[in-house]
Amino acid sequence: MTTRMKLQLDSLATEIRIHIFDQGLPIIDLCRLRATSRDHRLEVDDIVRRELIRLNTQGPSTFSHFFATQEPLTSANAWAILSLFKQTYPSLSLNMSIQKSCQQLLDQATMALKEALVLQNPQHFADLGLQETAEEIRSWFANPVNHPLLQNVTQLNLKGYGLSLVPSELRLLSNLQWLSLANNQIGAIDPQTFANLQNLQLLYLDNNKISKIDPQTFANLQNLQLLYLDNNKISKIDPQAFANLQNLQELNLSQNEISAINPQTFANLQNLESLYLSQNKLSEIDPGTFANLQNLAKLYLSQNHLTGIDPQTFANLQNLESLYLSQNHLTGIDPKTFVNLPNLQELYLSKNQLKEINPQTFANLVNLQSLYLSQNKLSEIDPQTFANLHVLESLFLDQNQLKEINPQTFTNLPNLRELHLHQNQLSAIDPQTFANLVNLRWLYLAQNQLKEIDPQTFANLHDLESLFLDQNQLKEIDPQTFANLRKLQSLFLDQNQLLAINPETFSNLRNLAKLYLNKNQLTEIASETFLNLVNLQEIYLHQNQLREIATKTFGNLVNLQEIYLHQNQLTAIDPETFANLSNLQWLFLRNNPMTAAGPIDRASLGLAEGVNVVI
């Protein structure tokens, strides 16, 4: 032994005596040192032997306490620890406990591999199924006669077996193409675990406890196309971890603890199409991080801590179709950030802290179909902001602080089908605001401060199917307001301050299926109000101040299935009121004066036997 080596071991021995077992002896590092030479092995064995004797005299200890501060075990480390402790007073109780625990984890992995192979290939592995103990199974795997069978396996599902270690016998399945180790308790992966699996194409390691990835772990997986590492405990990634995965198409790293990414991490992933980085701790992204991902189509960065984005970050992603940036801390966006994304179709910016948007921000997104700006702090929008988004179909501006909308804002959006403006502070809408939205299907204006609506506001929305005007301050509605909405199926007017409804208000809504008028201040409804609603299925009139229902109110509503009249001031209902409603299934009448005296006879209401009456 050289003098230098002796000094190193003496130093290590001193460190071990300072940082004793119960404070977290670096046992895995000792195993690695022990494997380097015979002299190291003898010295390490002697150090561990003396420390075990000392600890053993202090009372019992447990495996979990012993390894409380150790790095996560791999199969290779577990075997090394077993080898170490078998050489150092194997009869000591502490020693035996450690050996037993390591052996149990190794046996569990081996048994799980056997079970999965037999379950998924019962005909080929009938003989393996006869092996009962872990040692018998290992002998079966070690027998070269069985290797051709193992080489025929192309898929293996070890999902949810409760594994802490990856079975070391995986190396024998050299033609494996699909492998799932998801939903286990794996804390670490030995660098050589997948070394023989050059044909692997899909690898699932999600929902484990992996904290780091050795740069050699995936080095031989040149044919890998999909790699899932989401929902682990990864805090940083070695820039060489994915260096050899040139054929990778999908990489999922979401739901980890990644706070920074080296700009070289994805440099060799030229064929990557989907990259998931959501639900991490990223506060910034180096502008070169995605520079080589020319084929990337989907990029997920939601639910991080991003406060800003360098305008060059997405500069090379000309094929990007979906970009997720929701639930960050973005306060602003440089107008050049998306300038090189001509193929972008979906852009998610919801749940940030955006106060304003430069009108040039989306100017080059000529293929954008969905834009999400919900739950920000926008108080106004420049009328040119969406000017070039001619193919936009969905626009989410809800839950902001918009007080008004320039009537030119949506002029160039002829293909818009879905517009969300609810939960803002709109008190009025210019009648020309929606004039060009001829393909609009769903319009959300709920939870604003609208007091009135110009009768021309919805005049051009001939294809509108759902209109949400609930939770505003409407006191009346002009009878021409909905005149052109002949395709409307759902109309929400609940939770306003409506005192009355003009009988002509709904006269053209022959396709209406659901009408919400609940939680207003209606005292009466003219008998002809719903006359033309022949396709109506549900009507909500509860929590008003209705004193009576005219006999012919529902007379033409032959498709009506549900009527909500509870919490009104009804004292009686004529039995002819429901006479034509052969499809009626539910009638709600509770909390009216007419129900206070007790149960109501179904026959007295002229109802069929199958109708459910809630009183």
C-alpha positions, 0 to 999 in steps of 0.5 A, a space after each residue: 500500500 502506498 503512503 498516499 493511499 494509507 493517508 487517504 484511508 486514515 482520513 476516511 477512517 477518521 471521517 467515519 468515526 466522526 460521522 458515525 453510522 447513526 448520523 449517516 455513514 456514506 456506506 455506498 461510497 465505501 462499497 465503491 471504494 472497497 471495489 477498487 483494490 484488495 487493500 481498500 477492501 481489507 481496510 474498509 472491512 476493518 473500519 466497518 467491522 469496528 464501527 458495527 461492534 461499537 454500535 451493536 453494544 449501544 442497542 438495536 438499530 433499524 435498517 430505515 434509520 441506518 439508511 436515513 441519509 444515504 443516497 437511494 439504493 440501486 440493485 448493484 448497490 444492494 448487492 455491494 452492501 450485502 457483500 460488504 456486511 457478509 465479511 464483517 461480523 455477520 452474526 451481529 444483530 445490526 449487521 443481520 438487519 441490514 443484510 436482511 433488508 437489502 436481501 428482501 428488496 433484491 428478492 422483491 424485484 426478482 419475484 416481481 420480474 418472474 410474476 410479470 413474465 409469467 403473467 404476460 407470457 404464460 405459455 413461454 414461461 411455465 417452467 419459470 412459474 414453477 420456481 418458488 424462491 428468489 434463489 431458484 428464480 435467479 438460478 433459472 435466469 442464470 441458466 443459458 438454456 433459458 436465455 433464448 426465451 428471455 430474448 423473445 420478450 418484447 414487452 414487459 409491464 412492471 407497473 405498480 409492483 411496489 419495487 424499490 429496486 429495478 430487477 438486475 435480471 432485466 439485462 437479459 431481455 435484450 430485445 425488449 421494446 416496451 418497458 414500464 416501471 411506473 408507479 413503484 418506489 424506485 429511488 435510483 437507477 444503476 447506470 448499467 441497468 438498461 445497458 443491454 436494452 438497445 432495442 428499447 423504444 418506450 420506457 416508463 419510469 413515471 411515479 417513482 422517487 428518482 432523484 437524479 439520473 446518471 449520465 450513463 443510464 440511457 447511454 445505450 438506448 439509441 432507439 428509444 422513442 418515448 421516455 416518461 420520468 414525470 412525477 419523480 423527485 429529480 432536481 437537476 439533470 446532467 447535460 449528458 443524460 439524454 445525449 445518445 437519444 437521437 431518436 427520442 420523440 417524447 420526453 416527459 419530465 413534468 412534476 419533478 423539482 427541476 429548478 434549472 436546465 443546462 442549455 446542452 441538456 436537449 442538444 442532441 434531441 433533434 427528433 423530439 416532438 413533445 417535451 413536458 416540463 410542467 410542474 417543476 421549479 423553473 424560474 428562468 430558461 436559458 435562451 439556448 435550451 431548445 435551440 436544436 429542437 427543430 421538430 418540436 411540436 408540443 412544449 409544456 412549461 406550465 406551473 413553474 416559477 417563470 417571471 419572464 421569457 427571453 425573446 430568443 427562447 423559442 426562436 428555432 421552434 418553427 414547427 411548434 404547434 402547442 405551447 403551454 405557459 400557464 400558471 407561471 409568474 409572467 408579468 409581461 411578454 416581449 413582443 418578439 417572443 413568438 415571432 418565429 412560431 408560424 405553425 403555432 396552433 395553441 398558446 396557453 398563457 392563463 393564470 399569470 400576472 399579465 397586465 398588458 399585451 403589446 399589440 405585436 405579440 401575436 402578429 406572426 401567429 397566423 395559424 393560431 387556433 386557440 389562445 388562453 389568456 384567462 386569469 391574468 390582470 388585463 384591464 384593457 386590450 389594444 384593438 390590434 392585438 388579435 388582428 392577424 389571427 384569422 383562423 383563431 377558433 377559441 379565445 379565453 379572456 375570462 377572469 381578468 379586469 376588463 372594463 370595456 372592449 373596443 368594438 374593433 377588437 374581434 373584427 378580424 376573427 371570422 372563424 372564432 367559435 368560442 369566446 370567453 369574457 366572463 368574470 371581468 368588469 364589463 358594464 356595457 358592450 358596443 353593439 358592433 363588438 361581435 358583428 364579424 363573429 359569424 361562426 361563433 358558437 359559444 359566448 360567455 359574458 357571465 359574471 360581469 356588470 352588464 346593466 343592459 344589452 343593445 338589441 343589435 349586440 347579437 344580431 349577426 351571431 346566427 350560429 350561436 348555440 350557447 349564450 351565458 349572460 348570468 350573474 350580471 345586473 340586467 333588469 330588462 331585455 329588449 324583445 329583439 335581443 335574441 331575434 336572430 339566434 335561431 340555432 341557440 340551444 342554451 340561454 343563461 339569464 339567471 342571477 340577474 335583476 329581471 323584473 319581467 320578460 316581454 312575451 316576444 323575447 324568446 319567440 324565435 328560439 325554436 331550437 332552445 333546449 335549456 332556459 335559465 331564468 332562476 334567481 331573478 325578481 320575476 313576479 309573473 310570466 305571460 302565458 305566451 312567453 314560451 309559446 314557440 320553445 317547442 324543443 325546450 327540455 329544461 326550464 329553470 324558474 326557481 328562486 324568483 317571486 312568482 305568485 302564479 303560473 298561467 294554465 297555458 304557460 307550458 302548453 306547447 312545450 311537448 319535449 319538456 323534461 324538467 321544470 324548476 319552480 321551487 322557492 317562489 310564492 306559488 299558492 296553487 297550480 291549475 291541474 291543466 298546467 302540465 296536461 300536455 307534458 308527456 315527456 316530463 320527468 322532474 317537477 320541483 315545487 319545494 319551498 312554495 306556500 302551496 307545499 307548506 301545508 303538506 304533501 300534494 296529491 300528484 293527481 291534483 297537478 294532472 301529472 303522469 305516474 312516472 313524474 318525479 315531484 320534489 316538494 
